[in-house]
Amino acid sequence: MASQNSEHRFEVSIHRNIIGKDPKAIRSEGWETKSRTAKELLNELTRDGCAVVPATLKSSRRTKDEFKGSSLVMLDFDSGQTIETVLSKSFVQKHGLFAYSTHSHVPGEVCQRFRVAIGLNTTITSRDHYEGVVGHLVQLLGSDTACTDACRLYYGNPGAEIDVAPGNRSTVNESPHPARLGRGLHHETNPPHSRADHPQAQDR
């Protein structure tokens, strides 16, 4: 796995009053911009249980028009893929930061429910561009197609099962090779134009 600065940080928005999956606690105000390493962000989600938006906002209010920028994508899986299958994919091996089970996951059930964080090599400041990148990764990896909006809230899950790669459990990949962005849109699932190691996205 290619290495980079293990102290790479991601700018995200965190709400400390939304703990775990509590729809009654959802509020648009009170979001704070924080700089976190992958390990620190994982702790926020699975130890503290805080809700996270994987982007910075223009203010403390979470609306689609408040998107400021992001270098991080979070993908939800709940349609039958196992965490082992997703984490064994070469793209996730190269670009994945961490994975954790979501609140709706039930240990032992065939349908596993989990979330994977992917690092990008640049901060995207266009909402349409960012949503295009997320949509590409959703198609590439087979995650939930409903989770593509730029300012989506992701619940924390205190006590979640944590993983990053088969045989390397309960750890964080702090040396990811971030997904590269460019002008064209290429799909790993559409050879011969495959660019699995270097996915690209276009402005929409």
MARBA-3410 file (N, C-alpha, C, O; in Angstrom, 1 decimal):
204
0.9,-1.2,0.0,0.0,0.0,0.0,0.9,1.2,0.0,1.8,1.4,0.8 ~ 0.6,2.2,-0.9,1.5,3.4,-1.0,1.3,4.2,0.2,0.3,4.2,0.9 ~ 2.4,4.9,0.6,2.3,5.7,1.8,2.4,7.2,1.5,2.9,7.6,0.5 ~ 1.9,7.9,2.5,2.0,9.4,2.5,2.1,9.8,3.9,2.1,9.0,4.8 ~ 2.1,11.1,4.2,2.2,11.7,5.5,1.1,11.1,6.4,-0.1,11.2,6.1
1.5,10.4,7.5,0.5,9.8,8.3,-0.3,10.8,9.1,-1.3,10.4,9.8 ~ 0.1,12.0,9.1,-0.6,13.1,9.9,-1.5,13.8,8.9,-2.0,14.9,9.3 ~ -1.8,13.3,7.8,-2.8,14.0,6.9,-4.1,14.3,7.6,-4.6,13.4,8.3 ~ -4.6,15.5,7.4,-5.8,15.9,8.2,-6.9,16.2,7.2,-6.7,16.6,6.1 ~ -8.1,16.0,7.7,-9.3,16.2,6.9,-10.2,17.2,7.6,-10.4,17.1,8.8
-10.7,18.2,6.9,-11.6,19.2,7.5,-13.0,18.7,7.4,-13.5,18.4,6.3 ~ -13.7,18.6,8.5,-15.0,18.0,8.6,-15.9,18.9,9.5,-15.4,19.8,10.2 ~ -17.2,18.6,9.5,-18.1,19.3,10.4,-18.6,18.3,11.4,-19.1,17.2,11.0 ~ -18.6,18.7,12.7,-19.0,17.7,13.8,-20.0,18.4,14.6,-20.0,19.6,14.9 ~ -21.0,17.6,15.1,-22.0,18.1,16.0,-22.0,17.2,17.3,-22.3,16.1,17.3
-21.6,17.9,18.4,-21.4,17.1,19.6,-22.7,16.9,20.4,-22.6,16.2,21.4 ~ -23.8,17.4,19.9,-25.1,17.2,20.6,-25.9,16.1,19.9,-27.1,15.9,20.3 ~ -25.4,15.6,18.8,-26.1,14.5,18.1,-25.2,13.3,18.3,-24.2,13.1,17.6 ~ -25.6,12.4,19.3,-24.9,11.2,19.6,-25.6,10.0,19.2,-26.8,9.8,19.6 ~ -24.9,9.1,18.5,-25.6,7.9,18.0,-26.7,8.2,17.0,-26.8,9.4,16.6
-27.6,7.3,16.7,-28.7,7.5,15.8,-29.9,8.0,16.5,-30.7,7.1,17.0 ~ -30.1,9.3,16.6,-31.2,9.8,17.3,-31.8,10.9,16.4,-31.5,12.1,16.5 ~ -32.8,10.5,15.6,-33.4,11.5,14.7,-34.0,12.7,15.4,-34.1,13.7,14.8 ~ -34.4,12.5,16.6,-35.0,13.6,17.4,-34.0,14.7,17.7,-34.3,15.8,18.0 ~ -32.7,14.3,17.6,-31.6,15.2,18.0,-31.1,16.0,16.8,-30.3,16.9,16.9
-31.6,15.6,15.6,-31.1,16.3,14.4,-31.4,17.8,14.4,-32.6,18.2,14.7 ~ -30.5,18.6,14.1,-30.7,20.0,14.1,-29.7,20.6,13.0,-28.6,20.1,12.8 ~ -30.2,21.7,12.4,-29.4,22.3,11.3,-28.3,23.2,11.9,-27.3,23.4,11.2 ~ -28.5,23.7,13.1,-27.5,24.7,13.7,-26.6,23.9,14.6,-26.9,22.8,15.0 ~ -25.5,24.5,14.9,-24.5,24.0,15.9,-23.4,23.2,15.3,-22.7,22.5,16.1
-23.2,23.2,14.0,-22.1,22.4,13.4,-20.8,23.2,13.5,-20.7,24.4,13.3 ~ -19.7,22.4,13.9,-18.4,23.0,14.1,-17.4,22.4,13.1,-17.4,21.2,12.9 ~ -16.6,23.2,12.5,-15.5,22.8,11.6,-14.3,22.3,12.4,-13.9,23.0,13.3 ~ -13.9,21.1,12.2,-12.7,20.5,12.9,-11.8,19.9,11.9,-12.1,19.4,10.9 ~ -10.5,19.9,12.3,-9.4,19.2,11.5,-9.1,17.9,12.2,-8.7,17.9,13.4
-9.2,16.8,11.5,-9.0,15.5,12.1,-8.1,14.6,11.2,-8.3,14.6,10.0 ~ -7.3,13.8,11.9,-6.7,12.7,11.2,-7.7,11.6,11.0,-8.8,11.7,11.6 ~ -7.4,10.6,10.2,-8.4,9.5,10.1,-8.7,8.8,11.4,-9.8,8.5,11.7 ~ -7.6,8.6,12.2,-7.8,8.0,13.5,-8.7,8.8,14.4,-9.5,8.3,15.1 ~ -8.4,10.1,14.4,-9.2,11.0,15.3,-10.6,11.0,14.9,-11.5,11.1,15.7
-10.9,11.1,13.5,-12.3,11.1,13.1,-13.0,9.8,13.4,-14.1,9.8,13.8 ~ -12.3,8.7,13.3,-12.9,7.4,13.7,-13.2,7.4,15.1,-14.3,6.8,15.5 ~ -12.4,7.9,16.0,-12.7,8.0,17.4,-14.0,8.9,17.6,-14.8,8.6,18.5 ~ -14.1,10.0,16.9,-15.3,10.8,17.0,-16.5,10.0,16.7,-17.6,10.2,17.4 ~ -16.5,9.2,15.7,-17.6,8.5,15.3,-18.0,7.2,16.1,-19.1,7.0,16.4
-16.9,6.5,16.6,-17.2,5.2,17.2,-16.9,5.2,18.7,-17.4,4.3,19.4 ~ -16.2,6.1,19.2,-15.9,6.2,20.6,-16.9,7.3,21.2,-17.6,7.0,22.2 ~ -16.9,8.5,20.7,-17.7,9.5,21.2,-19.1,9.5,20.6,-20.1,9.9,21.2 ~ -19.2,8.9,19.4,-20.6,8.7,18.8,-21.1,10.0,18.1,-22.3,10.0,17.9 ~ -20.3,11.0,17.8,-20.8,12.2,17.3,-21.2,12.1,15.8,-20.6,11.3,15.1
-22.1,12.9,15.4,-22.5,13.0,14.0,-21.5,13.8,13.3,-20.9,14.8,13.8 ~ -21.3,13.4,12.0,-20.3,14.1,11.2,-20.8,14.3,9.8,-21.6,13.5,9.2 ~ -20.5,15.5,9.2,-20.6,15.8,7.8,-19.2,15.8,7.3,-18.4,16.6,7.7 ~ -18.9,15.0,6.3,-17.5,14.9,5.7,-17.2,16.1,4.8,-16.6,15.9,3.7 ~ -17.5,17.3,5.3,-17.3,18.5,4.5,-17.3,19.7,5.5,-17.8,19.6,6.6
-16.6,20.8,5.0,-16.8,22.0,5.8,-18.0,22.8,5.3,-18.4,22.7,4.1 ~ -18.5,23.6,6.2,-19.7,24.4,5.9,-19.4,25.9,6.0,-18.4,26.3,6.6 ~ -20.1,26.7,5.3,-19.8,28.1,5.2,-20.2,28.8,6.6,-19.8,29.9,6.9 ~ -21.1,28.1,7.3,-21.5,28.6,8.6,-21.7,27.4,9.6,-21.4,26.3,9.2 ~ -22.3,27.7,10.7,-22.7,26.6,11.6,-24.0,25.9,11.3,-24.4,25.0,12.0
-24.5,26.3,10.2,-25.8,25.7,9.7,-25.6,24.7,8.6,-24.9,24.9,7.7 ~ -26.3,23.5,8.7,-26.2,22.5,7.7,-27.3,22.5,6.7,-28.4,22.1,7.0 ~ -27.1,23.1,5.5,-28.0,23.0,4.4,-27.1,22.8,3.2,-25.9,22.9,3.2 ~ -27.8,22.4,2.1,-27.0,22.1,0.9,-26.3,23.3,0.3,-25.2,23.2,-0.3 ~ -26.8,24.5,0.6,-26.2,25.7,0.1,-25.0,26.1,0.9,-24.3,27.0,0.5
-24.8,25.5,2.1,-23.7,25.9,3.0,-22.5,25.1,2.7,-21.5,25.3,3.4 ~ -22.5,24.2,1.7,-21.3,23.4,1.4,-20.1,24.3,1.0,-20.3,25.2,0.2 ~ -19.0,24.1,1.7,-17.8,24.9,1.4,-16.7,24.1,0.7,-16.1,24.5,-0.2 ~ -16.5,22.8,1.2,-15.4,22.0,0.5,-15.3,20.7,1.2,-15.7,20.5,2.4 ~ -14.7,19.7,0.5,-14.4,18.4,1.1,-13.3,17.7,0.4,-13.1,17.8,-0.8
-12.5,16.9,1.2,-11.5,16.0,0.7,-11.7,14.6,1.2,-10.8,13.8,1.3 ~ -13.0,14.3,1.5,-13.4,13.0,2.2,-14.7,12.6,1.7,-15.6,13.4,1.6 ~ -14.9,11.3,1.4,-16.1,10.7,1.0,-16.5,9.6,2.0,-15.6,8.8,2.3 ~ -17.7,9.5,2.4,-18.2,8.4,3.2,-19.3,7.7,2.5,-20.2,8.3,1.9 ~ -19.2,6.3,2.4,-20.1,5.5,1.6,-20.8,4.5,2.5,-20.1,3.8,3.4
-22.1,4.4,2.4,-22.9,3.4,3.2,-23.1,2.2,2.4,-23.4,2.2,1.2 ~ -23.0,1.0,3.1,-23.3,-0.3,2.4,-24.3,-1.0,3.3,-24.1,-1.2,4.5 ~ -25.4,-1.4,2.6,-26.5,-2.1,3.3,-27.3,-3.0,2.4,-28.5,-3.3,2.7 ~ -26.7,-3.3,1.2,-27.5,-4.1,0.2,-27.0,-5.5,0.0,-27.3,-6.1,-1.0 ~ -26.2,-6.0,0.9,-25.8,-7.4,0.8,-24.4,-7.7,0.7,-23.9,-8.8,0.9
-23.5,-6.7,0.4,-22.1,-6.9,0.3,-21.6,-7.1,1.8,-22.0,-6.4,2.7 ~ -20.6,-8.0,1.9,-20.0,-8.1,3.3,-18.9,-7.1,3.4,-18.3,-6.6,2.4 ~ -18.5,-6.8,4.6,-17.4,-5.8,4.8,-16.1,-6.4,4.3,-15.3,-5.7,3.8 ~ -15.9,-7.7,4.4,-14.7,-8.4,3.9,-14.6,-8.2,2.3,-13.6,-7.9,1.8 ~ -15.8,-8.3,1.6,-15.8,-8.2,0.2,-15.4,-6.8,-0.2,-14.6,-6.6,-1.1
-16.0,-5.8,0.4,-15.7,-4.4,0.1,-14.3,-4.0,0.4,-13.6,-3.4,-0.4 ~ -13.8,-4.4,1.6,-12.4,-4.0,2.0,-11.4,-4.8,1.2,-10.2,-4.4,1.2 ~ -11.7,-5.9,0.5,-10.8,-6.6,-0.3,-10.6,-6.0,-1.7,-9.7,-6.4,-2.4 ~ -11.5,-5.1,-2.1,-11.4,-4.5,-3.4,-10.1,-3.6,-3.5,-9.8,-2.9,-2.5 ~ -9.4,-3.7,-4.6,-8.2,-3.0,-4.7,-8.3,-1.5,-4.5,-7.4,-0.8,-3.9
-9.4,-0.9,-5.0,-9.6,0.6,-4.8,-9.6,0.9,-3.3,-9.0,1.9,-2.9 ~ -10.4,0.1,-2.5,-10.5,0.4,-1.1,-9.2,0.1,-0.4,-8.8,0.8,0.6 ~ -8.5,-0.9,-0.8,-7.2,-1.2,-0.2,-6.2,0.0,-0.4,-5.4,0.3,0.5 ~ -6.3,0.7,-1.6,-5.4,1.8,-1.8,-5.9,3.1,-1.2,-5.1,3.9,-0.7 ~ -7.2,3.4,-1.2,-7.7,4.7,-0.9,-8.6,4.7,0.4,-8.9,5.8,0.9
-8.9,3.6,1.0,-9.7,3.5,2.1,-9.0,4.0,3.4,-7.8,3.7,3.6 ~ -9.8,4.8,4.2,-9.2,5.2,5.5,-9.6,4.3,6.7,-8.8,3.9,7.5 ~ -10.9,4.0,6.7,-11.4,3.1,7.8,-12.8,2.7,7.4,-13.4,3.2,6.5 ~ -13.3,1.7,8.2,-14.7,1.3,8.1,-15.3,1.0,9.4,-14.5,0.6,10.3 ~ -16.6,1.2,9.6,-17.2,0.9,10.9,-18.6,0.5,10.7,-19.3,1.0,9.7
-19.2,-0.3,11.6,-20.5,-0.8,11.4,-21.5,0.4,11.8,-21.2,1.1,12.8 ~ -22.6,0.5,11.1,-23.6,1.5,11.4,-24.6,1.1,12.5,-24.6,-0.1,12.9 ~ -25.4,2.0,12.9,-26.3,1.7,14.0,-27.3,0.6,13.7,-27.7,-0.2,14.6 ~ -27.6,0.4,12.4,-28.6,-0.6,12.0,-28.0,-2.0,11.8,-28.7,-2.9,11.5 ~ -26.7,-2.1,11.9,-26.0,-3.4,11.7,-26.4,-4.3,12.9,-26.4,-3.9,14.0
-26.7,-5.6,12.5,-27.0,-6.6,13.5,-26.0,-7.7,13.3,-26.0,-8.4,12.3 ~ -25.1,-7.9,14.3,-24.1,-9.0,14.2,-24.7,-10.3,13.9,-25.7,-10.7,14.5 ~ -24.2,-11.0,12.9,-24.7,-12.3,12.6,-25.6,-12.4,11.4,-25.9,-13.4,10.8 ~ -26.2,-11.2,11.1,-27.1,-11.2,10.0,-26.4,-11.2,8.6,-25.2,-10.7,8.6 ~ -27.0,-11.8,7.6,-26.3,-11.9,6.3,-26.1,-10.5,5.7,-25.0,-10.3,5.2
-27.1,-9.7,5.9,-27.0,-8.3,5.3,-26.2,-7.4,6.3,-26.8,-7.0,7.3 ~ -25.0,-7.1,6.0,-24.2,-6.3,6.9,-24.4,-4.8,6.5,-24.5,-4.5,5.4 ~ -24.3,-4.0,7.6,-24.5,-2.6,7.3,-23.3,-1.8,7.9,-23.0,-1.9,9.1 ~ -22.6,-1.1,7.0,-21.3,-0.5,7.5,-21.0,0.7,6.6,-21.7,1.0,5.6 ~ -20.0,1.5,7.0,-19.7,2.7,6.3,-18.2,2.7,6.1,-17.4,2.3,6.9
-17.8,3.2,4.9,-16.3,3.2,4.5,-16.0,4.7,4.2,-16.7,5.3,3.5 ~ -14.8,5.1,4.7,-14.3,6.5,4.4,-13.2,6.4,3.4,-12.3,5.6,3.5 ~ -13.3,7.3,2.4,-12.3,7.3,1.3,-11.7,8.7,1.3,-12.4,9.7,1.3 ~ -10.4,8.8,1.2,-9.7,10.0,1.2,-9.4,10.5,-0.3,-9.1,9.7,-1.1 ~ -9.6,11.8,-0.5,-9.3,12.4,-1.8,-8.0,13.2,-1.8,-7.6,13.5,-0.7
-7.5,13.4,-2.9,-6.1,14.0,-3.0,-6.2,15.5,-3.1,-5.2,16.2,-3.2 ~ -7.4,16.1,-3.0,-7.6,17.5,-3.1,-8.9,17.9,-2.4,-9.8,17.1,-2.2 ~ -9.0,19.2,-2.1,-10.3,19.7,-1.5,-11.2,20.2,-2.6,-10.8,21.1,-3.4 ~ -12.3,19.6,-2.8,-13.3,20.0,-3.8,-14.2,21.1,-3.2,-14.8,21.0,-2.2 ~ -14.3,22.3,-3.9,-15.1,23.4,-3.4,-16.4,23.6,-4.2,-17.2,24.5,-3.8
-16.6,22.8,-5.2,-17.8,22.9,-6.0,-18.8,21.8,-5.5,-18.4,20.6,-5.5 ~ -20.0,22.1,-5.1,-20.9,21.1,-4.6,-21.2,20.1,-5.7,-21.3,18.9,-5.4 ~ -21.5,20.6,-6.9,-21.9,19.7,-8.0,-20.7,18.8,-8.3,-20.9,17.6,-8.6 ~ -19.5,19.3,-8.3,-18.3,18.4,-8.6,-18.2,17.4,-7.5,-18.0,16.2,-7.8 ~ -18.3,17.8,-6.3,-18.2,16.8,-5.2,-19.3,15.7,-5.3,-19.0,14.5,-5.1
-20.5,16.1,-5.5,-21.6,15.1,-5.6,-21.3,14.2,-6.8,-21.7,13.0,-6.8 ~ -20.7,14.7,-7.9,-20.4,13.9,-9.0,-19.3,12.8,-8.6,-19.4,11.7,-9.1 ~ -18.3,13.2,-7.8,-17.3,12.3,-7.4,-17.9,11.2,-6.5,-17.7,10.0,-6.6 ~ -18.8,11.6,-5.6,-19.5,10.7,-4.7,-20.3,9.7,-5.5,-20.3,8.5,-5.3 ~ -21.0,10.2,-6.5,-21.9,9.4,-7.3,-21.0,8.4,-8.1,-21.5,7.2,-8.3
-19.9,8.8,-8.5,-19.0,7.9,-9.2,-18.5,6.7,-8.3,-18.5,5.6,-8.7 ~ -18.1,7.1,-7.1,-17.6,6.1,-6.1,-18.8,5.2,-5.7,-18.5,4.0,-5.5 ~ -20.0,5.7,-5.6,-21.1,4.8,-5.3,-21.3,3.8,-6.4,-21.5,2.6,-6.1 ~ -21.2,4.2,-7.6,-21.3,3.2,-8.7,-20.2,2.3,-8.8,-20.3,1.1,-9.0 ~ -19.0,2.8,-8.5,-17.8,2.0,-8.6,-17.8,0.9,-7.6,-17.4,-0.3,-7.9
-18.2,1.2,-6.3,-18.1,0.2,-5.2,-19.4,-0.4,-4.8,-19.5,-1.3,-4.0 ~ -20.6,0.1,-5.4,-21.8,-0.6,-5.1,-22.4,-0.2,-3.8,-23.1,-1.0,-3.1 ~ -22.2,1.1,-3.3,-22.8,1.5,-2.0,-24.2,2.1,-2.3,-24.7,2.1,-3.4 ~ -24.8,2.6,-1.2,-26.1,3.1,-1.2,-26.3,4.3,-2.1,-25.6,5.3,-1.9 ~ -27.1,4.2,-3.1,-27.3,5.3,-4.1,-28.0,6.5,-3.6,-28.0,7.6,-4.2
-28.6,6.4,-2.4,-29.3,7.5,-1.8,-28.4,8.5,-1.1,-28.7,9.6,-0.7 ~ -27.1,8.0,-0.9,-26.2,8.8,0.0,-25.2,9.5,-0.9,-24.0,9.1,-1.0 ~ -25.6,10.5,-1.6,-24.7,11.3,-2.5,-24.7,12.8,-2.3,-24.0,13.5,-2.9 ~ -25.6,13.3,-1.4,-25.7,14.7,-1.2,-24.5,15.3,-0.5,-24.0,14.6,0.4 ~ -24.1,16.4,-0.8,-22.8,17.0,-0.3,-22.8,17.2,1.2,-21.7,17.1,1.8
-23.9,17.6,1.8,-23.9,17.9,3.2,-24.6,16.9,4.0,-25.3,17.2,5.0 ~ -24.5,15.6,3.6,-25.2,14.6,4.3,-24.7,14.3,5.7,-23.5,14.4,5.9 ~ -25.6,14.1,6.6,-25.2,13.8,8.0,-25.0,12.3,8.1,-25.8,11.5,7.7 ~ -23.9,12.0,8.8,-23.6,10.5,9.1,-23.5,10.4,10.6,-22.7,11.0,11.3 ~ -24.4,9.5,11.1,-24.4,9.3,12.5,-23.2,8.6,13.0,-22.6,7.7,12.3
-22.8,8.9,14.2,-21.8,8.1,14.9,-22.4,6.8,15.5,-23.6,6.7,15.5 ~ -21.6,5.9,15.9,-22.1,4.6,16.5,-21.1,4.2,17.6,-20.2,3.5,17.3 ~ -21.4,4.7,18.8,-20.5,4.3,19.9,-20.5,2.8,20.1,-21.5,2.1,20.1 ~ -19.3,2.2,20.2,-19.1,0.8,20.3,-19.2,0.0,19.0,-19.4,-1.2,19.0 ~ -19.1,0.7,17.9,-19.2,0.1,16.6,-18.0,-0.9,16.4,-17.0,-0.8,17.0
-18.3,-1.9,15.5,-17.2,-2.8,15.0,-16.4,-2.0,14.0,-16.9,-1.3,13.1 ~ -15.1,-2.0,14.2,-14.2,-1.2,13.4,-13.3,-2.2,12.5,-12.9,-3.2,13.0 ~ -13.0,-1.7,11.3,-12.2,-2.5,10.4,-11.6,-1.6,9.4,-12.0,-0.5,9.2 ~ -10.5,-2.1,8.8,-9.9,-1.4,7.7,-9.5,-2.3,6.5,-9.6,-1.9,5.4 ~ -9.1,-3.5,6.8,-8.7,-4.5,5.8,-8.6,-5.9,6.4,-8.3,-6.0,7.6
-8.9,-6.9,5.6,-8.9,-8.2,6.1,-7.5,-8.5,6.7,-6.5,-8.2,6.1 ~ -7.4,-9.1,7.9,-6.2,-9.4,8.6,-5.6,-8.2,9.3,-4.5,-8.4,9.9 ~ -6.2,-7.1,9.3,-5.7,-5.9,10.0,-6.8,-5.2,10.7,-7.1,-4.0,10.4 ~ -7.5,-5.9,11.6,-8.7,-5.4,12.2,-8.5,-4.4,13.3,-7.4,-4.3,13.9 ~ -9.5,-3.5,13.5,-9.5,-2.6,14.6,-8.3,-1.6,14.5,-7.8,-1.1,15.5
-7.9,-1.3,13.2,-6.9,-0.3,13.0,-7.3,0.7,11.9,-8.4,0.5,11.3 ~ -6.5,1.7,11.8,-6.9,2.8,10.8,-5.7,2.9,9.8,-4.5,2.9,10.2 ~ -6.1,2.9,8.5,-5.0,3.1,7.5,-4.7,4.6,7.5,-5.4,5.4,6.8 ~ -3.6,5.0,8.1,-3.2,6.4,8.1,-2.2,6.7,7.0,-1.7,7.8,7.0 ~ -2.0,5.8,6.1,-1.1,6.1,5.0,-1.8,5.7,3.6,-1.3,4.9,2.9
-3.0,6.3,3.4,-3.8,6.0,2.2,-3.1,6.7,1.0,-2.5,7.7,1.1 ~ -3.3,6.0,-0.2,-3.0,6.6,-1.4,-4.3,7.3,-1.9,-5.1,6.6,-2.4 ~ -4.4,8.6,-1.7,-5.7,9.2,-2.0,-6.2,9.1,-3.4,-5.4,9.0,-4.4 ~ -7.5,9.0,-3.6,-8.1,8.9,-4.9,-7.8,10.2,-5.7,-8.0,11.3,-5.2 ~ -7.3,10.0,-6.9,-6.9,11.1,-7.7,-8.1,11.6,-8.5,-8.9,10.9,-9.0
-8.2,12.9,-8.7,-9.3,13.6,-9.4,-8.7,14.2,-10.7,-7.6,14.8,-10.7 ~ -9.5,14.2,-11.8,-9.1,14.9,-13.0,-10.4,15.4,-13.7,-11.4,15.6,-13.1 ~ -10.2,15.5,-15.1,-11.3,16.1,-15.8,-12.3,15.1,-16.4,-13.5,15.4,-16.6 ~ -11.9,13.9,-16.7,-12.8,12.9,-17.3,-13.4,12.0,-16.2,-13.0,12.1,-15.0 ~ -14.4,11.2,-16.6,-15.0,10.3,-15.6,-14.8,8.9,-16.1,-15.4,8.6,-17.2
-14.1,8.1,-15.4,-13.7,6.8,-15.8,-14.3,5.8,-14.8,-14.2,6.1,-13.6 ~ -14.7,4.7,-15.2,-15.3,3.7,-14.4,-14.5,2.4,-14.4,-14.1,1.8,-15.4 ~ -14.1,1.9,-13.2,-13.4,0.7,-13.1,-14.1,-0.5,-13.7,-13.5,-1.5,-14.2 ~ -15.4,-0.4,-13.7,-16.3,-1.5,-14.2,-16.5,-1.4,-15.7,-17.4,-2.1,-16.2 ~ -15.8,-0.5,-16.4,-16.1,-0.4,-17.8,-14.8,-0.4,-18.6,-14.4,0.6,-19.2
-14.0,-1.5,-18.6,-12.8,-1.6,-19.4,-13.1,-1.5,-20.8,-14.2,-1.7,-21.2 ~ -12.1,-1.1,-21.7,-10.7,-0.9,-21.4,-10.3,0.4,-20.8,-9.1,0.7,-20.7 ~ -11.3,1.3,-20.5,-11.0,2.6,-20.0,-10.9,2.6,-18.5,-11.1,3.6,-17.8 ~ -10.6,1.5,-17.9,-10.5,1.3,-16.4,-9.3,2.1,-15.9,-8.2,2.1,-16.4 ~ -9.6,2.9,-14.8,-8.5,3.6,-14.0,-8.8,3.3,-12.6,-8.9,4.2,-11.8
-8.8,2.0,-12.2,-9.1,1.7,-10.8,-8.3,2.4,-9.8,-8.8,2.8,-8.7 ~ -7.0,2.5,-10.1,-6.1,3.1,-9.1,-6.2,4.7,-9.1,-5.8,5.3,-8.1 ~ -6.7,5.2,-10.1,-6.8,6.7,-10.2,-8.1,7.1,-10.7,-8.2,7.6,-11.9 ~ -9.2,7.0,-10.0,-10.5,7.4,-10.4,-10.5,8.9,-10.7,-9.9,9.7,-10.0 ~ -11.3,9.3,-11.7,-11.4,10.7,-12.0,-12.8,11.2,-12.1,-13.7,10.4,-12.2
-13.0,12.5,-11.9,-14.4,13.0,-11.9,-14.4,14.3,-12.7,-13.4,15.0,-12.8 ~ -15.6,14.6,-13.2,-15.7,15.8,-13.9,-16.7,16.7,-13.3,-17.5,16.3,-12.5 ~ -16.7,18.0,-13.6,-17.7,19.0,-13.1,-19.0,18.6,-13.9,-19.0,18.2,-15.0 ~ -20.1,18.8,-13.2,-21.4,18.6,-13.8,-22.1,19.9,-14.0,-23.2,19.9,-14.5
END
